Amino acid sequence: MGVASDGRSERHRGDSMSRIITDATGRRYLLEDPVALTQAPGNIQLATKSKPWNNYWRMLGTVILAFILIWFGLSFVIAGLIYGVVELTALGAICSLIPLPFLILLHRPKLIHVRLATPDKSGKNHHPLPEGGSLKTPERTSFQRFVITDDSVLDLPPLTQVWGAFIAILVFGLMLSIPLLLSLLSGDEDLLE
């Protein structure tokens, strides 16, 4: 970071230094521009944090949105076209368009912003970051930034958790249906008498 106390616009070693800040004492500092985004190396592999239930929630959201799209959207459009009801066709078209942005959000590609500092004797210890601040390394490093898509493998939760959730939902469904079944059986006895 270069210091310019007289307010000059200085260039340092040919680098483009365009961000100027002034501290509380009135001194002006020229901040170095962050490293530009570059193409990702071809052989890069990242280890990402495991979020196994995200895949299930994404699939469940897709199923619910597809149900809304088909049942309320396309079926209303078809029924409106068959019976010649313009309002029903318009309602079906609107119901078809509402889930589309949510489907796109669920299935948009996940991007990862990678910052790679590799040891380099001709590098620097401080690297400015685009959001402000800087990265300080204990030894001289060269710094790269690039964006890649998250191509991690399909990560699923342990089978015991999946089967446990399935059994819990079945038990809960049975508990809710027992009162309904008892009321139906008591209603049949009244009919027989």
C-alpha positions in Angstrom: 0.0 0.0 0.0 1.6 3.3 -1.1 1.2 6.5 1.0 0.7 9.8 -0.7 0.8 12.6 1.9 0.8 15.5 -0.7 -2.3 14.3 -2.5 -0.4 13.2 -5.7 -1.9 10.4 -7.8 1.0 8.0 -7.8 1.7 4.8 -9.7 3.8 2.1 -8.1 5.9 -0.2 -10.2 3.4 0.2 -13.2 0.5 -1.3 -11.1 -2.9 0.3 -11.5 -3.6 1.8 -8.1 -6.9 3.7 -8.3 -8.6 3.5 -4.9 -7.7 6.4 -2.6 -8.8 6.5 1.1 -8.1 9.2 3.7 -7.6 8.4 7.4 -8.7 10.4 10.4 -5.4 12.5 10.4 -5.9 13.5 6.7 -3.3 11.2 5.2 -4.3 9.7 1.9 -3.5 6.1 1.0 -3.5 4.6 -2.4 -4.9 1.1 -2.3 -3.7 -1.5 -4.8 -6.4 -3.0 -7.0 -7.4 -6.6 -6.2 -6.1 -9.3 -8.5 -8.5 -9.8 -11.4 -10.5 -13.0 -11.9 -8.6 -15.5 -14.0 -9.4 -18.8 -15.7 -9.4 -21.7 -13.2 -6.7 -24.3 -13.6 -7.8 -27.4 -15.4 -6.7 -29.8 -12.7 -8.3 -28.2 -9.6 -10.3 -30.2 -7.2 -12.1 -28.8 -4.1 -13.3 -30.3 -0.9 -16.6 -28.8 0.0 -18.6 -28.9 3.2 -21.0 -31.9 3.2 -24.7 -30.9 3.2 -26.4 -34.2 2.4 -30.0 -33.2 3.2 -29.9 -30.3 0.7 -30.3 -32.8 -2.1 -33.5 -34.2 -0.6 -35.0 -30.7 0.0 -34.2 -29.8 -3.6 -35.9 -32.9 -4.8 -38.9 -32.4 -2.6 -39.2 -28.7 -3.8 -38.9 -29.9 -7.4 -41.7 -32.4 -6.9 -44.0 -29.9 -5.2 -43.4 -27.3 -7.9 -43.9 -29.8 -10.7 -47.2 -30.9 -9.0 -48.4 -27.2 -9.0 -47.2 -26.7 -12.5 -49.0 -29.8 -13.9 -52.1 -29.9 -11.8 -53.0 -26.2 -11.6 -51.2 -24.9 -14.6 -51.3 -27.3 -17.5 -54.6 -29.0 -16.6 -56.3 -25.6 -16.4 -54.8 -24.5 -19.7 -56.0 -27.8 -21.4 -59.5 -27.6 -19.8 -59.8 -23.9 -20.8 -58.9 -24.7 -24.4 -61.2 -27.7 -24.5 -64.2 -25.9 -23.1 -63.4 -22.5 -24.7 -63.2 -20.7 -21.4 -60.6 -17.9 -21.8 -60.5 -17.1 -18.0 -59.6 -20.7 -17.2 -56.9 -20.7 -19.8 -55.4 -17.5 -18.5 -55.5 -18.8 -14.9 -53.7 -21.9 -16.0 -51.1 -19.9 -17.8 -50.5 -17.8 -14.7 -50.3 -20.9 -12.5 -47.8 -22.4 -15.0 -45.5 -19.3 -14.8 -45.4 -18.9 -11.0 -43.4 -22.1 -10.2 -40.8 -21.5 -13.0 -38.6 -18.9 -11.2 -38.5 -21.2 -8.1 -37.5 -24.2 -10.2 -34.7 -22.1 -11.8 -33.6 -21.1 -8.3 -33.6 -24.7 -7.1 -31.5 -25.9 -10.0 -29.1 -23.0 -10.7 -25.5 -24.0 -10.8 -23.6 -23.4 -7.6 -20.6 -21.2 -8.0 -17.6 -21.1 -5.7 -15.2 -18.1 -5.5 -11.7 -19.6 -5.0 -8.8 -17.6 -3.7 -5.5 -19.4 -4.1 -2.3 -18.2 -2.5 0.7 -20.3 -3.4 4.3 -19.8 -2.0 6.3 -17.7 -4.4 9.6 -15.9 -3.5 8.8 -13.1 -5.9 5.3 -12.7 -4.5 3.9 -10.4 -1.7 2.6 -10.9 1.9 -0.5 -8.7 1.5 -3.1 -9.2 -1.2 -6.1 -6.8 -1.5 -9.5 -8.4 -1.7 -12.4 -7.0 -3.8 -14.8 -6.7 -0.9 -12.3 -4.6 1.1 -9.5 -5.6 3.4 -6.6 -7.8 2.5 -5.2 -11.3 2.9 -2.0 -11.4 4.9 0.2 -14.5 4.4 3.2 -15.4 6.7 5.5 -15.9 3.6 5.6 -14.4 0.2 2.8 -15.8 -2.1 1.4 -15.3 -5.5 -2.4 -14.8 -5.4 -5.1 -16.0 -7.9 -8.9 -15.6 -7.9 -11.3 -17.6 -10.0 -14.9 -18.8 -10.0 -15.8 -22.5 -10.7 -19.0 -24.5 -10.5 -19.5 -26.8 -7.6 -19.1 -30.2 -9.2 -19.1 -32.2 -6.0 -20.6 -35.7 -6.2 -24.2 -36.4 -5.1 -23.9 -36.3 -1.3 -26.5 -38.3 0.5 -27.2 -38.7 4.3 -26.5 -42.0 6.0 -29.1 -44.7 5.3 -30.0 -44.9 9.0 -31.1 -41.3 9.0 -33.1 -41.7 5.8 -34.9 -44.9 7.0 -35.4 -43.3 10.4 -37.2 -40.3 8.8 -39.2 -42.6 6.6 -40.4 -44.7 9.5 -41.1 -41.6 11.6 -43.3 -40.2 8.8 -45.2 -43.6 8.5 -45.8 -43.8 12.3 -47.0 -40.2 12.3 -49.3 -40.9 9.4 -50.7 -44.0 11.2 -51.3 -42.0 14.4 -53.2 -39.4 12.5 -55.3 -42.1 10.7 -56.3 -44.1 13.8 -58.9 -41.5 15.0 -60.3 -41.3 11.5 -60.5 -45.1 11.2 -62.2 -45.3 14.7 -64.8 -42.7 13.7 -65.6 -44.5 10.5 -66.0 -47.9 12.4 -68.2 -46.3 15.0 -70.3 -44.7 12.2 -70.8 -48.2 10.5 -72.0 -49.7 13.8 -74.7 -47.0 14.0 -75.8 -47.8 10.5 -76.1 -51.5 11.3 -78.4 -50.9 14.3 
